[in-house]
Amino acid sequence: MAEHKVIPIKPINHRSAHITQGKARAANRSMYYGMGYTESDFDKPMIGVANGHSTITPCNSGLQKLADAAVEAIHEAGGNAQTFGTPTISDGMAMGTEGMKYSLVSREVISDCVETCVQGQWMDGCVVIGGCDKNMPGGMMGMLRSNVPSIYVYGGTIEPGCLEGCDLNIVSVFEAVGENAAGKISDQRLKEIEQHAIPGTGSCGGMYTANTMSSAFEALGMSLPYSSTMANPHQEKVDSAKESAKVLIEAIKKDLKPRDIVTRKSIENAVAVIMAVGGSTNAVLHFLAIAHAAEVEWTIDDFERMRKKVPVFCDMKPSGKYLAVDLHKAGGIPQVMKMLLNAGLLHGDCMTITGKTIAEALADVPDQPRADQDVIRPIAQPMYDEGHLAILKGNLSPEGSVAKITGLKNPVITGPARVFDDEQSALAAILAGKIKAGDVVVLRYLGPKGGPGMPEMLAPTSALVGEGLGESVGLITDGRFSGGTWGMVVGHVAPEAAAGGNIALIEEGDSITIDARQLLLQLNVDDATLAKRRQGWKKPAPRYTRGVLAKFAHSASSASKGAVLDDFESV
């Protein structure tokens, strides 16, 4: 049998297609006339505006004004705006429910939407506007597949909530649930926190997944400077959306495309910023997928390589003190990047969507952060000398797993396994006081195939923090964590349980070691015992046999490869 070779589909050359298939396109102009186009419009570039607006979540409910501003700017600059929608799933709302399984799936749906509309309608450029977590990588992956001049417009962060003079955010609510279960706060207090945590539109306020990815996109060169930390309710966010569309028109004239910008060096820049700001563990999964879409060589081990040389010098939630709005006031991502550039930790020659190199874009940014703030520390006085996103390996994760290791007093734990095959039973055990200091909670069959969809575990991890066990209980999973998670937690364990990884062979009471110092995730059971257990293990039947979750479970690659759906050699 001949070996099957997968040949990647290359993006359409849209300008050539317009010329060589001009007659066919002319035959369809009547469709455009039906939307009010005139003959002169056909000499203008067709610009897609991928609008993630929805009233599903506050992250996206403030996007329409940004889309309107982009459309206005496109028309003013001599282009035709073609608006289309992309869906979203609210991680915060779906957390802890069956709906959470659709979150990572939505990343793929969004990327498919962007690619399908841009390629199917022969668009000359695209503005992607998104807010909630998966809007970010989904939009970027679609832009990279289509590879026409494109720019990402982040919807903006939320402003902090406030209760009796104290700032609140979405993670405050999840942790309050644990505090309430432990008897530390009353039901009324929990209700007050719930009602005051989210004051309006915008994405979750800490350096959680949405703000992590927006910051990384700015460093990548695919978003405008300062745009990643702006608050959605502020006028500067609308102004930035309008400016982004104008910049895109110029990029179309220069034929400056995403794959000209997103290279191995620019991904290193993005990851350097992720480390510096203490970003989300989800960035590992998403940048593996983004690199795959860009056909850039990048592996899970590259994150560990970057971690060892980039310090954490921004004091950001969830393990620090400040929110994205505070980082913006302190100088934003350009200030962080300028400090990295001066330290030799950024590639200044990388191109950006503005047509300037990174070094040129940062030329007027101060070398040092302002002395009247402590959000951004001097790079010589960091919070941590090395990055926070560690790749742990061992017999439980030979392909790798991801841990956020900063903010912990003791990054080593060995304890008995408390095994759960679903999130709900684990959460119930935590809230019932059945998990004790020294335990290692195992949440499995929650990976890309097993979940399916690799749901996030914010509810159990926040409950542990609320119970006062964040430092003393370990938790490992083949699922994911919210960007708001902190504690002795390890996710993305690969191979996952549903694929026969050793996490499937753990039994209640087994000794497990999490050692962030040695980058080790180890099941302390001898090989002979594991081999015997493997003989008795049976792959579970799929949880879903129809629909989008079934398709995702069938096609998803390992988390160590980004859980993408088009890595056909690994399926």
C-alpha positions in Angstrom: 0.0 0.0 0.0 1.4 3.4 -1.0 2.3 5.8 1.8 -0.3 8.5 2.2 1.3 12.0 2.1 -0.6 15.0 3.4 0.0 18.1 1.3 -1.1 21.3 3.0 -3.7 23.4 1.1 -2.1 26.8 0.3 -4.1 30.0 0.7 -5.7 31.4 -2.5 -3.8 34.2 -4.2 -6.8 36.5 -4.0 -5.5 39.3 -6.3 -4.6 36.7 -9.0 -7.9 35.0 -8.6 -9.7 38.3 -9.1 -7.9 38.8 -12.4 -7.8 35.3 -13.9 -11.4 34.6 -12.9 -12.7 38.1 -13.6 -15.4 37.1 -16.0 -16.9 34.7 -13.5 -16.7 37.3 -10.9 -18.4 39.9 -13.2 -21.2 37.5 -13.7 -22.0 37.6 -10.0 -21.8 41.4 -9.6 -25.6 41.6 -9.6 -25.5 40.1 -6.1 -23.4 43.1 -4.9 -25.7 45.5 -6.6 -28.5 44.1 -4.5 -26.6 45.3 -1.4 -26.2 48.8 -2.8 -22.8 48.5 -4.5 -22.0 50.8 -7.4 -19.8 50.0 -10.4 -16.9 52.0 -8.9 -16.9 49.7 -5.8 -15.5 46.8 -7.8 -12.1 48.6 -8.0 -11.9 48.8 -4.2 -10.5 46.1 -1.9 -13.0 43.8 -0.3 -12.3 43.8 3.5 -13.8 41.2 5.8 -14.8 42.3 9.3 -15.1 39.1 11.4 -17.4 40.4 14.2 -17.5 38.4 17.4 -20.3 40.5 18.9 -22.9 38.7 20.9 -25.0 39.1 24.0 -23.9 35.8 25.3 -21.1 37.2 27.5 -19.8 40.6 28.7 -16.6 39.8 26.9 -18.3 40.1 23.5 -21.3 42.3 24.2 -19.2 45.5 23.7 -17.8 44.5 20.3 -20.5 46.0 18.0 -19.2 49.6 18.5 -15.7 48.3 17.5 -17.0 46.6 14.4 -18.9 49.8 13.4 -15.8 51.9 13.9 -13.8 49.5 11.7 -16.4 49.5 9.0 -16.5 53.3 9.0 -12.7 53.5 8.7 -12.6 50.9 5.8 -15.1 53.0 3.8 -13.2 56.2 4.6 -10.0 54.6 3.4 -11.6 53.5 0.1 -12.4 49.9 0.9 -15.6 47.8 1.0 -16.4 46.3 4.3 -18.0 42.8 4.3 -19.1 42.0 7.8 -19.7 38.4 9.0 -20.2 36.8 12.4 -18.1 34.4 14.5 -19.6 32.6 17.5 -18.3 32.6 21.1 -18.7 30.4 24.2 -18.3 32.1 27.5 -15.8 30.2 29.5 -16.9 32.0 32.7 -20.5 31.1 32.2 -19.9 27.5 31.0 -17.3 26.7 33.7 -18.2 23.6 35.7 -21.0 22.6 33.3 -21.3 20.3 30.3 -21.2 23.4 28.2 -17.5 23.9 29.1 -16.7 21.1 26.7 -17.6 23.4 23.8 -15.1 26.1 24.7 -12.0 24.7 23.0 -14.2 23.4 20.2 -15.3 27.0 19.6 -11.6 27.9 18.9 -11.8 25.6 15.9 -15.2 26.8 14.8 -14.1 30.4 14.9 -11.0 29.7 12.9 -13.1 27.7 10.3 -15.5 30.7 10.1 -12.7 33.2 9.3 -11.0 30.9 6.8 -14.3 29.9 5.1 -15.6 33.5 4.7 -12.3 35.0 3.7 -11.4 32.3 1.2 -14.9 31.6 0.0 -15.6 35.3 -0.7 -12.1 36.1 -2.1 -11.6 38.9 0.5 -8.5 41.0 0.1 -8.0 41.6 3.8 -9.6 40.9 7.1 -10.2 42.6 10.5 -10.9 40.1 13.2 -12.6 41.4 16.3 -13.0 39.2 19.4 -13.2 39.2 23.1 -13.6 36.0 25.0 -10.7 33.5 25.4 -11.1 31.3 22.3 -12.0 34.3 20.0 -8.3 35.1 20.2 -6.5 32.0 19.0 -9.4 31.0 16.8 -9.3 34.3 14.9 -5.5 34.2 14.6 -5.6 30.6 13.2 -8.2 31.6 10.6 -6.1 34.6 9.6 -3.0 32.5 9.2 -4.8 29.8 7.2 -6.3 32.4 4.8 -3.0 34.5 4.7 -4.5 37.7 3.3 -3.4 41.0 5.0 -5.1 40.9 8.4 -5.2 42.6 11.8 -6.5 41.5 15.2 -8.7 43.9 17.2 -9.1 42.8 20.8 -12.4 43.8 22.3 -10.7 45.0 25.5 -10.6 44.2 29.1 -13.2 44.7 31.7 -12.9 47.3 34.5 -12.7 45.9 38.0 -15.7 45.4 40.1 -15.8 46.9 43.6 -17.3 46.0 46.9 -16.6 48.2 50.0 -13.5 49.6 48.4 -12.0 46.3 47.3 -11.4 45.4 43.6 -13.2 42.3 42.4 -13.0 40.2 39.2 -14.5 36.9 38.0 -12.1 34.7 39.9 -13.2 36.5 43.1 -16.6 34.8 42.7 -15.2 31.3 42.1 -12.9 31.6 45.2 -15.8 33.0 47.2 -17.8 29.8 46.5 -15.0 27.8 48.2 -14.8 30.3 51.1 -18.6 30.0 51.5 -18.4 26.2 51.6 -15.6 26.4 54.2 -17.8 28.6 56.4 -15.5 31.6 56.0 -18.1 33.9 54.4 -21.9 34.0 54.6 -24.4 33.3 51.8 -25.2 37.0 51.8 -21.6 37.9 51.4 -21.2 35.4 48.5 -24.3 37.0 46.8 -22.8 40.5 47.2 -19.5 39.4 45.6 -21.4 37.7 42.8 -23.5 40.9 42.1 -20.5 43.3 42.2 -17.7 41.4 40.4 -18.6 42.2 36.8 -19.4 45.9 36.4 -19.9 46.0 32.6 -18.5 45.0 29.2 -15.0 43.6 28.5 -13.0 40.4 29.0 -12.0 39.0 32.4 -9.7 41.6 34.0 -6.6 39.8 35.3 -3.8 38.3 33.2 -6.1 35.5 32.4 -6.4 33.8 29.0 -8.0 36.6 27.0 -5.6 39.3 28.2 -2.7 37.0 27.9 -3.5 36.3 24.3 -4.2 39.9 23.4 -0.8 40.9 25.0 0.9 38.1 23.0 -0.8 39.3 19.7 0.5 42.8 20.3 4.0 41.3 20.8 3.5 39.1 17.8 3.0 42.2 15.6 -0.6 41.4 14.7 -2.3 44.1 16.8 -1.6 47.8 17.3 0.7 49.0 20.1 -1.1 49.6 23.4 -4.4 48.0 22.1 -4.1 44.8 24.1 -4.7 46.3 27.6 -7.3 49.0 26.8 -10.7 48.7 28.6 -13.7 48.0 26.4 -15.8 50.8 27.8 -13.2 53.5 27.0 -13.3 55.6 23.9 -9.6 54.8 23.1 -10.7 51.3 22.4 -13.1 52.5 19.6 -10.4 54.8 18.3 -8.0 51.9 18.2 -10.4 49.8 16.2 -10.8 52.5 13.7 -7.0 53.0 13.4 -6.6 49.2 13.0 -8.8 49.2 9.9 -6.8 52.1 8.4 -3.5 50.3 9.1 -5.0 47.2 7.4 -5.7 49.2 4.2 -2.1 50.2 4.1 -1.0 46.6 4.7 -3.1 45.5 1.7 -1.3 48.0 -0.4 2.0 46.6 0.7 0.7 43.0 0.5 1.9 42.4 4.1 0.4 39.1 5.1 0.1 37.2 8.4 2.7 34.7 7.5 5.2 37.5 6.7 4.7 38.6 10.4 4.1 35.3 12.3 7.5 33.5 12.2 9.5 31.5 14.7 11.2 34.7 15.9 8.0 36.6 16.4 6.4 33.7 18.3 9.5 33.8 20.6 8.7 37.5 21.1 5.1 36.6 22.0 6.1 33.9 24.4 8.7 36.2 26.0 5.9 38.7 26.8 3.7 35.9 28.1 6.4 34.9 30.5 7.2 38.5 31.6 3.5 39.2 32.4 2.8 35.9 34.1 0.3 34.8 31.5 -2.2 31.9 31.3 -1.3 28.2 30.9 -3.7 28.2 27.9 -1.2 30.2 26.0 0.9 27.0 25.6 -2.0 25.1 24.0 -3.0 28.0 21.8 0.5 29.0 20.5 1.1 25.4 19.5 -2.0 25.6 17.4 -1.1 29.0 16.1 2.3 27.8 15.0 0.7 24.8 13.4 -1.6 27.1 11.4 1.3 29.3 10.3 3.4 26.2 9.4 6.1 27.4 11.8 8.3 24.8 13.6 7.4 25.1 17.3 7.1 22.5 20.0 6.1 22.2 23.6 9.8 22.1 24.6 10.3 25.6 23.1 8.2 27.0 26.0 10.6 25.5 28.5 13.5 26.9 26.6 12.0 30.4 26.7 11.0 30.1 30.4 14.6 29.6 31.5 15.7 32.9 30.1 12.8 35.3 30.6 12.0 36.6 34.1 8.5 37.4 35.4 8.6 41.2 36.2 4.9 42.2 36.1 2.8 41.7 39.2 -0.4 40.5 37.7 -3.4 38.5 38.9 -4.1 35.6 39.4 -0.9 35.0 41.4 -0.1 38.7 41.7 -1.9 41.9 42.7 -2.9 43.9 39.5 -5.3 43.8 36.7 -4.9 44.6 33.0 -6.2 48.2 33.4 -3.4 48.8 35.9 -0.8 47.4 33.4 -2.2 49.8 30.8 -1.8 52.8 33.1 1.8 51.7 33.9 2.8 51.7 30.2 1.2 48.6 28.8 2.8 45.9 26.7 5.1 48.4 24.8 6.8 49.2 28.1 7.2 45.5 28.8 8.5 44.8 25.3 11.0 47.7 25.4 12.5 46.3 28.6 12.7 42.8 27.0 14.3 44.3 23.9 16.9 46.2 25.9 17.7 43.0 27.8 18.3 41.1 24.5 15.2 39.0 25.0 13.2 40.3 22.0 13.9 40.2 18.3 13.7 43.8 17.3 13.9 43.1 13.5 10.5 41.3 13.4 7.9 43.0 11.2 4.6 44.2 12.5 1.3 44.9 10.7 2.0 48.6 10.8 4.9 48.1 8.4 7.4 49.0 11.2 9.8 46.6 12.9 9.4 45.9 16.6 12.5 48.1 17.3 11.0 50.9 15.2 7.6 50.6 16.9 9.3 50.8 20.4 11.7 53.6 19.6 9.9 56.2 21.7 9.0 54.0 24.6 11.0 54.7 27.8 13.8 52.3 28.7 12.6 52.0 32.2 9.1 51.9 33.8 7.8 54.9 35.7 8.9 55.1 39.3 5.4 55.9 40.6 4.0 52.4 39.9 5.0 48.8 40.8 2.9 46.9 38.3 6.0 46.7 36.0 9.1 46.1 38.0 12.7 46.8 36.8 13.8 43.8 34.9 16.8 43.5 37.2 14.4 43.2 40.2 11.8 40.7 38.9 9.2 38.8 40.9 10.8 35.6 39.6 14.2 35.1 37.9 12.7 32.6 35.5 9.3 32.2 33.7 6.3 30.7 35.4 4.9 28.3 32.7 6.9 25.1 33.2 6.7 21.9 31.1 6.8 18.9 33.4 7.6 15.4 32.2 7.9 12.0 33.8 6.1 8.7 33.5 2.7 10.5 33.9 3.5 13.0 31.1 6.1 11.8 28.7 4.8 14.2 26.0 4.7 17.0 28.6 2.3 18.8 30.9 1.9 22.4 31.9 2.2 24.0 35.3 2.1 27.6 36.5 4.8 27.5 39.2 5.1 31.0 40.4 3.4 32.3 43.6 3.9 29.0 45.4 5.8 28.7 48.7 6.7 25.1 48.0 6.6 23.9 44.4 7.0 20.2 45.4 4.4 17.8 46.7 4.3 14.0 47.1 0.9 12.7 48.2 -1.8 10.1 47.8 -3.9 10.2 44.6 -7.6 11.1 45.0 -9.0 9.9 41.6 -12.0 11.4 39.8 -13.2 10.7 36.2 -15.2 13.9 36.0 -15.1 17.4 37.3 -18.4 17.4 39.2 -17.6 14.6 41.5 -14.2 16.2 42.4 -15.8 19.5 43.1 -18.4 17.9 45.3 -15.7 16.1 47.3 -13.8 19.4 47.8 -16.9 21.3 48.9 -17.8 18.4 51.3 -14.4 18.7 53.0 -13.2 15.2 51.8 -9.9 16.5 50.3 -7.2 17.1 52.8 -3.8 18.8 52.8 -1.2 16.7 51.2 -3.6 15.0 48.7 -3.1 15.0 45.0 -6.4 15.3 43.1 -6.4 13.5 39.8 -9.0 14.6 37.2 -8.9 12.5 34.1 -10.7 11.6 30.9 -11.0 15.3 30.3 -8.5 15.7 27.5 -9.1 16.7 23.9 -10.6 13.4 23.1 -11.8 12.3 26.5 -13.7 15.4 27.6 -14.1 15.8 24.8 -12.9 19.4 24.3 -10.5 19.6 27.2 -12.7 21.6 29.7 -11.2 24.0 32.2 -11.0 23.2 35.9 -11.5 26.7 37.4 -14.3 25.5 39.7 -12.4 22.8 41.6 -9.1 24.8 41.7 -10.8 27.9 43.0 -12.7 25.9 45.6 -9.4 24.5 46.8 -8.1 28.1 47.2 -11.3 29.2 48.9 -10.9 26.3 51.3 -7.4 27.4 52.1 -5.8 24.4 50.3 -4.3 26.1 47.3 -0.8 25.6 48.6 -1.1 22.2 50.2 -3.2 20.1 47.7 -1.9 19.1 44.3 -4.2 18.7 41.3 -3.3 17.1 38.0 -5.5 16.7 34.9 -5.5 15.9 31.2 -7.9 18.8 30.9 -7.1 22.5 31.1 -7.1 25.3 33.6 -8.6 28.8 33.4 -6.2 31.6 33.1 -7.5 32.6 36.5 -6.2 29.4 38.1 -3.3 29.4 40.5 -1.9 26.8 43.0 -0.1 23.5 42.9 -1.8 22.4 39.6 -0.6 20.6 36.5 -2.7 20.4 33.3 -2.5 19.3 29.7 -1.1 15.9 30.9 -0.2 14.0 27.7 -0.9 11.4 26.6 -4.4 11.8 28.0 -6.3 9.1 29.7 -8.7 8.5 26.7 -5.6 7.8 24.6 -4.2 5.3 27.1 -1.8 7.6 28.9 -0.5 6.5 32.3 -2.9 9.0 34.0 -5.6 6.4 33.1 -3.8 3.8 35.2 -3.7 5.7 38.5 -5.5 4.1 41.4 -6.9 5.7 44.6 -4.1 6.1 47.1 -1.1 5.8 44.6 1.8 8.1 45.5 2.2 11.0 43.0 5.0 13.5 42.9 4.7 17.0 41.5 8.2 18.6 41.5 8.4 22.0 39.7 12.1 22.3 40.6 13.0 19.1 38.7 10.2 19.6 36.1 8.9 16.2 37.2 5.4 14.6 37.2 5.8 11.1 38.4 3.5 8.2 39.4 5.5 6.4 42.1 4.4 2.9 41.0 6.8 0.4 39.5 6.8 -0.5 35.8 5.7 -4.1 36.3 2.6 -3.0 38.2 1.8 -0.4 35.5 2.2 -3.0 32.8 -0.3 -5.3 34.6 -2.8 -2.5 35.0 -2.5 -1.6 31.3 -3.4 -5.2 30.4 -6.7 -4.7 32.2 -7.4 -1.2 30.9 -10.1 -0.7 28.2 -10.5 2.4 26.1 -13.8 3.9 27.1 -16.6 4.3 24.6 -16.9 7.8 23.1 -19.1 10.1 25.3 -20.6 11.5 22.1 -21.3 9.8 18.8 -22.8 12.7 16.8 -22.3 16.4 16.3 -19.5 18.8 16.9 -18.2 17.2 20.1 -18.0 13.8 18.4 -16.1 15.3 15.5 -13.7 17.1 17.8 -13.1 13.9 19.9 -12.4 11.9 16.7 -10.0 14.4 15.1 -8.2 16.3 17.9 -4.5 15.9 18.3 -2.7 15.6 21.6 -2.6 18.6 23.8 1.2 18.5 23.4 0.5 19.4 19.7 -2.1 22.0 20.4 -5.3 19.9 20.2 -5.7 20.9 16.6 -8.0 19.2 14.2 -5.9 19.1 11.0 -2.7 17.4 12.2 -3.8 14.3 10.2 -0.5 12.4 10.8 -1.2 12.3 14.5 -4.9 11.3 14.5 
